[in-house]
Amino acid sequence: MNASGSSTLSIDLRQVDAGVLNVGYVDAGPPDGPVVLLLHGWPYDIHSFADAVPRLTAAGHRVLVPHLRGFGTTRFRSAETMRNGQPAALALDTVAFMDALGVPTAILAGFDWGARTADIIAALWPERCRGLVSVSGYLIAGQASGRKPLPPEAELSWWYQFYFATDRGRDGYEKNLDSFAKLIWRTASPKWAFDDATFARTAASLHNADHVDVVIHNYRWRLGLAAGEPQYDEVEEKLAANPSIGVPTITLEGDANGAPHLDPSRYAGRFSGRYEHRTVSGGVGHNLPQEAPQAFVDAVLQVAA
């Protein structure tokens, strides 16, 4: 990858009905290869894995990269479905996606929202997860924990969460979508020299009719300011207990991550199986798969082996 991370996924997107969604996704590599499922975060998209995909397919893996709900070409199948961004919904989206493609189990790897989703599946449905690569570690938390105040310095790094809690913030995000996302990119990865073309490719995925509603609900739900849907209550109850993760896991952290994140020592005890943490040096920020694709791929291949 060059310094700006300007690679693009050149494979045509496919679409599949999966649960409440019609999911846009990349399906690359040998159809009979062991599956790696890559999950992006906010405000990013599948291009975070542009350099990782060909390296994984070259190693013999089938690689699936879906757009999350509210991103890219993924759409809700019904206008009546709540544009819900709560973690349990995103996790069950991924399970439904695997079911739709007939994938019983996969290596799960992701960052930000994607890492949280992968963590949840590894914890609650370990039979679907052969191994886990989670950027920024253990990200499972119940809604009650989000209501608890943090020290002021920690709260400052979550400024956008409080902005989104207001109607003014929702309107501001919708009206300034690209500039807002670019600000997050710059603050979360202060040493990443991405170019305009790289940003524009991903920014297009944020102009999804459901994007703003899903994002705003996600962050309001975390603070206990928005209700979820009752069909996810049982899953959220299990997540509130901070279940351990027993599948083989590697956690990653960039040495220049400007987004809120815990020190690895805070979550190491949540992993009860084979576990390793790696800090990736060189000014690597929050979007680790795109900023340091080889380190990300090395971790996936290590877990797969």
C-alpha positions as a printed NumPy array, in Angstrom:
array([[  0.   ,   0.   ,   0.   ],
       [  1.264,   3.503,  -0.71 ],
       [  1.354,   6.226,   1.904],
       [ -2.114,   7.505,   1.074],
       [ -3.83 ,   4.113,   1.076],
       [ -5.316,   4.744,  -2.361],
       [ -5.985,   1.147,  -3.406],
       [ -9.52 ,   0.302,  -4.382],
       [-11.587,  -2.879,  -4.389],
       [-12.001,  -3.523,  -8.109],
       [-14.299,  -6.535,  -7.733],
       [-17.945,  -6.027,  -8.634],
       [-20.275,  -5.861,  -5.674],
       [-22.865,  -8.565,  -5.245],
       [-26.205,  -8.334,  -3.428],
       [-27.962, -10.906,  -1.26 ],
       [-31.106, -10.884,   0.878],
       [-30.081, -11.635,   4.458],
       [-32.492, -11.154,   7.328],
       [-33.963,  -7.644,   7.237],
       [-31.354,  -6.438,   4.752],
       [-30.345,  -6.7  ,   1.149],
       [-26.583,  -6.709,   1.653],
       [-23.98 ,  -5.369,  -0.757],
       [-20.742,  -7.324,  -0.481],
       [-17.48 ,  -8.397,  -2.057],
       [-16.87 , -12.119,  -2.538],
       [-13.274, -12.744,  -3.604],
       [-10.914, -15.672,  -3.843],
       [-11.454, -19.413,  -4.296],
       [-15.109, -20.357,  -3.619],
       [-14.014, -23.456,  -1.718],
       [-11.322, -21.698,   0.33 ],
       [-11.58 , -21.204,   4.092],
       [-13.684, -18.098,   4.661],
       [-12.47 , -14.825,   6.126],
       [-15.201, -12.28 ,   6.878],
       [-14.026,  -8.658,   7.153],
       [-16.168,  -6.042,   8.926],
       [-15.67 ,  -2.283,   8.62 ],
       [-16.524,   0.525,  11.019],
       [-17.829,   4.098,  11.063],
       [-17.315,   6.342,   9.13 ],
       [-15.549,   3.884,   6.824],
       [-16.587,   1.17 ,   4.374],
       [-15.374,  -1.92 ,   2.55 ],
       [-12.425,  -0.016,   1.03 ],
       [-10.696,  -0.22 ,   4.395],
       [ -9.815,  -3.756,   3.26 ],
       [ -8.748,  -2.92 ,  -0.305],
       [ -5.168,  -4.033,   0.273],
       [ -6.007,  -6.866,   2.654],
       [ -8.371,  -8.705,   0.283],
       [ -5.874,  -9.599,  -2.473],
       [ -3.283, -10.678,   0.08 ],
       [ -5.756, -12.996,   1.773],
       [ -7.053, -14.437,  -1.488],
       [ -3.465, -15.052,  -2.59 ],
       [ -3.094, -17.16 ,   0.558],
       [ -6.051, -19.299,  -0.553],
       [ -8.89 , -17.735,   1.41 ],
       [-12.361, -16.855,   0.257],
       [-12.879, -13.311,   1.512],
       [-16.3  , -11.768,   2.184],
       [-16.608,  -8.033,   2.856],
       [-20.166,  -6.745,   3.472],
       [-21.355,  -3.187,   3.775],
       [-22.94 ,  -2.788,   7.205],
       [-26.539,  -1.57 ,   7.533],
       [-26.681,   2.08 ,   6.507],
       [-23.572,   1.91 ,   4.312],
       [-22.884,   1.481,   0.614],
       [-25.344,  -0.61 ,  -1.356],
       [-26.844,  -2.367,   1.669],
       [-30.539,  -1.562,   2.005],
       [-33.39 ,  -2.451,   4.343],
       [-35.837,  -4.787,   2.647],
       [-38.836,  -3.057,   4.208],
       [-39.629,   0.604,   4.767],
       [-41.277,  -0.465,   8.029],
       [-38.096,  -1.84 ,   9.625],
       [-36.607,   0.362,  12.323],
       [-33.289,   1.917,  11.277],
       [-31.674,   0.427,  14.34 ],
       [-27.954,   0.765,  15.022],
       [-27.678,  -1.203,  18.266],
       [-24.805,  -3.719,  18.47 ],
       [-27.005,  -6.818,  18.699],
       [-28.742,  -5.886,  15.449],
       [-25.424,  -5.515,  13.623],
       [-24.203,  -8.842,  14.955],
       [-27.346, -10.682,  13.907],
       [-27.104,  -9.003,  10.49 ],
       [-23.732, -10.698,  10.101],
       [-25.035, -14.095,  11.21 ],
       [-27.914, -13.747,   8.722],
       [-25.423, -12.794,   5.997],
       [-23.384, -15.933,   6.698],
       [-26.554, -18.021,   6.64 ],
       [-27.657, -16.492,   3.325],
       [-24.346, -17.453,   1.715],
       [-24.252, -20.903,   3.305],
       [-21.144, -20.113,   5.366],
       [-21.247, -22.116,   8.611],
       [-18.053, -20.696,  10.102],
       [-15.377, -18.131,   9.287],
       [-12.438, -16.185,  10.598],
       [-13.916, -12.838,  11.672],
       [-11.79 ,  -9.706,  11.554],
       [-12.677,  -6.045,  11.858],
       [-12.266,  -2.655,  13.445],
       [-14.52 ,  -0.109,  15.13 ],
       [-18.18 ,  -1.185,  14.66 ],
       [-16.875,  -4.207,  12.781],
       [-14.634,  -5.313,  15.636],
       [-17.512,  -4.988,  18.083],
       [-19.69 ,  -7.082,  15.793],
       [-16.995,  -9.743,  15.414],
       [-16.44 ,  -9.797,  19.191],
       [-20.146, -10.368,  19.815],
       [-20.352, -13.278,  17.389],
       [-17.182, -14.847,  18.807],
       [-18.589, -14.57 ,  22.332],
       [-22.188, -15.678,  21.762],
       [-21.92 , -17.906,  18.68 ],
       [-18.399, -19.349,  18.847],
       [-19.413, -22.174,  16.515],
       [-19.656, -19.542,  13.743],
       [-16.203, -18.102,  14.447],
       [-13.041, -20.141,  13.841],
       [-10.867, -17.28 ,  15.004],
       [-10.952, -13.554,  15.681],
       [ -8.854, -10.504,  14.821],
       [-10.181,  -7.494,  16.697],
       [ -8.687,  -4.035,  16.325],
       [ -8.842,  -2.222,  19.679],
       [ -9.643,  -5.434,  21.485],
       [-12.728,  -6.343,  23.481],
       [-15.523,  -3.925,  22.57 ],
       [-18.562,  -5.635,  24.087],
       [-20.549,  -3.463,  26.495],
       [-24.125,  -3.279,  27.692],
       [-26.292,  -0.197,  27.479],
       [-26.072,   0.325,  31.24 ],
       [-22.31 ,   0.779,  31.073],
       [-22.78 ,   3.533,  28.496],
       [-24.827,   5.51 ,  30.981],
       [-21.938,   5.681,  33.464],
       [-19.893,   8.884,  33.341],
       [-16.206,   8.742,  32.448],
       [-13.429,  11.058,  33.618],
       [-13.635,  14.411,  31.813],
       [-10.589,  13.769,  29.624],
       [-12.114,  10.502,  28.406],
       [-15.478,  12.165,  27.805],
       [-13.79 ,  14.786,  25.623],
       [-12.705,  12.149,  23.099],
       [-16.359,  11.11 ,  22.686],
       [-17.481,  14.617,  21.715],
       [-19.367,  13.417,  18.638],
       [-21.437,  11.006,  20.715],
       [-22.819,  13.93 ,  22.695],
       [-23.29 ,  15.987,  19.521],
       [-25.346,  13.159,  18.026],
       [-27.521,  13.109,  21.146],
       [-29.071,  16.41 ,  20.057],
       [-31.378,  17.23 ,  17.153],
       [-28.876,  19.907,  16.172],
       [-26.193,  17.237,  15.981],
       [-28.31 ,  14.964,  13.832],
       [-29.058,  17.807,  11.434],
       [-25.424,  18.878,  11.416],
       [-24.23 ,  15.381,  10.568],
       [-26.744,  15.04 ,   7.742],
       [-25.904,  18.446,   6.272],
       [-22.122,  18.086,   6.612],
       [-21.683,  14.362,   6.049],
       [-18.436,  14.418,   4.078],
       [-16.668,  17.089,   6.116],
       [-17.766,  15.413,   9.355],
       [-16.404,  12.044,   8.235],
       [-13.133,  13.602,   7.082],
       [-12.728,  15.245,  10.482],
       [-13.18 ,  11.871,  12.185],
       [-10.628,  10.301,   9.833],
       [ -8.091,  13.004,  10.649],
       [ -8.561,  12.926,  14.403],
       [ -8.752,   9.119,  14.633],
       [ -5.673,   8.654,  12.419],
       [ -3.631,  11.846,  12.846],
       [ -0.564,  10.485,  11.041],
       [ -2.35 ,   8.831,   8.09 ],
       [ -1.667,  10.758,   4.864],
       [ -4.755,   9.641,   2.952],
       [ -5.496,  11.425,  -0.318],
       [ -8.729,  12.935,  -1.604],
       [ -9.466,   9.985,  -3.902],
       [ -9.187,   7.525,  -1.015],
       [-11.608,   9.533,   1.096],
       [-14.047,  10.102,  -1.774],
       [-14.363,   6.371,  -2.488],
       [-15.501,   5.692,   1.051],
       [-17.497,   8.898,   1.482],
       [-19.781,   7.739,  -1.331],
       [-20.829,   4.807,   0.863],
       [-22.05 ,   7.168,   3.572],
       [-24.625,   8.69 ,   1.222],
       [-27.001,   5.833,   1.901],
       [-30.614,   6.794,   2.607],
       [-30.51 ,   4.985,   5.958],
       [-27.028,   6.006,   7.049],
       [-27.816,   8.989,   9.255],
       [-30.686,   7.243,  11.044],
       [-28.572,   4.143,  11.781],
       [-25.565,   6.136,  13.003],
       [-27.585,   8.472,  15.211],
       [-29.489,   5.559,  16.727],
       [-26.258,   3.673,  17.394],
       [-24.726,   6.457,  19.461],
       [-27.95 ,   7.457,  21.213],
       [-28.587,   3.823,  22.137],
       [-25.13 ,   3.583,  23.706],
       [-25.951,   6.473,  26.029],
       [-29.35 ,   5.043,  26.914],
       [-31.098,   7.871,  25.074],
       [-32.822,   5.634,  22.512],
       [-34.562,   2.3  ,  22.894],
       [-33.673,  -0.769,  20.895],
       [-36.034,  -3.414,  19.512],
       [-37.427,  -6.149,  21.764],
       [-36.24 ,  -8.995,  19.528],
       [-32.673,  -8.086,  20.538],
       [-33.295,  -7.893,  24.297],
       [-32.081, -11.42 ,  25.046],
       [-28.832, -10.855,  23.15 ],
       [-28.224,  -7.502,  24.814],
       [-28.814,  -9.063,  28.235],
       [-26.047, -11.571,  27.527],
       [-23.727,  -8.846,  26.276],
       [-24.296,  -6.76 ,  29.399],
       [-22.637,  -9.597,  31.356],
       [-19.407,  -9.09 ,  29.362],
       [-19.085, -12.69 ,  28.155],
       [-15.604, -14.055,  27.627],
       [-14.284, -14.97 ,  24.184],
       [-12.788, -18.438,  23.875],
       [-11.916, -18.655,  20.173],
       [ -8.289, -18.092,  19.069],
       [ -7.829, -14.329,  19.031],
       [ -5.293, -11.665,  18.109],
       [ -6.056,  -8.084,  19.108],
       [ -4.351,  -5.193,  17.344],
       [ -3.798,  -1.542,  18.171],
       [ -2.139,   1.19 ,  16.171],
       [  0.475,   3.237,  17.995],
       [ -1.183,   6.483,  16.848],
       [ -4.872,   5.688,  17.334],
       [ -6.592,   8.99 ,  18.055],
       [-10.013,   7.453,  18.643],
       [-11.212,   6.43 ,  22.128],
       [ -9.695,   3.075,  23.058],
       [ -8.604,   1.114,  26.112],
       [ -5.099,   0.03 ,  27.014],
       [ -4.741,  -3.664,  26.031],
       [ -4.122,  -4.621,  29.65 ],
       [ -7.7  ,  -3.601,  30.425],
       [ -9.262,  -6.275,  28.222],
       [ -6.732,  -9.126,  28.015],
       [ -8.607, -11.089,  30.672],
       [-11.749, -11.181,  28.509],
       [-10.099, -13.683,  26.162],
       [-10.099, -17.203,  27.607],
       [ -8.662, -19.073,  24.616],
       [ -5.358, -18.723,  22.757],
       [ -4.7  , -15.006,  22.773],
       [ -2.089, -12.492,  21.675],
       [ -1.986,  -8.702,  21.471],
       [  0.085,  -6.789,  18.932],
       [  0.747,  -3.068,  18.831],
       [  1.414,  -1.918,  15.277],
       [  4.016,   0.831,  15.073],
       [  4.749,   3.449,  12.455],
       [  2.116,   6.082,  13.156],
       [ -0.835,   3.729,  12.589],
       [ -4.231,   5.098,  13.552],
       [ -7.777,   3.846,  13.991],
       [ -8.367,   2.513,  10.466],
       [ -5.658,  -0.098,  10.93 ],
       [ -6.575,  -2.486,   8.077],
       [ -6.165,   0.302,   5.516],
       [ -3.205,   2.009,   7.16 ],
       [ -1.233,  -1.168,   7.939],
       [ -2.723,  -3.917,   5.758],
       [  0.186,  -6.327,   6.058],
       [  0.078,  -6.324,   9.853],
       [ -3.67 ,  -6.907,   9.681],
       [ -3.307,  -9.74 ,   7.155],
       [ -0.491, -11.341,   9.149],
       [ -2.783, -11.493,  12.175],
       [ -5.625, -13.038,  10.166],
       [ -3.325, -15.68 ,   8.685],
       [ -1.837, -16.435,  12.098],
       [ -5.292, -16.996,  13.592],
       [ -6.332, -19.066,  10.565],
       [ -3.293, -21.304,  11.003]])
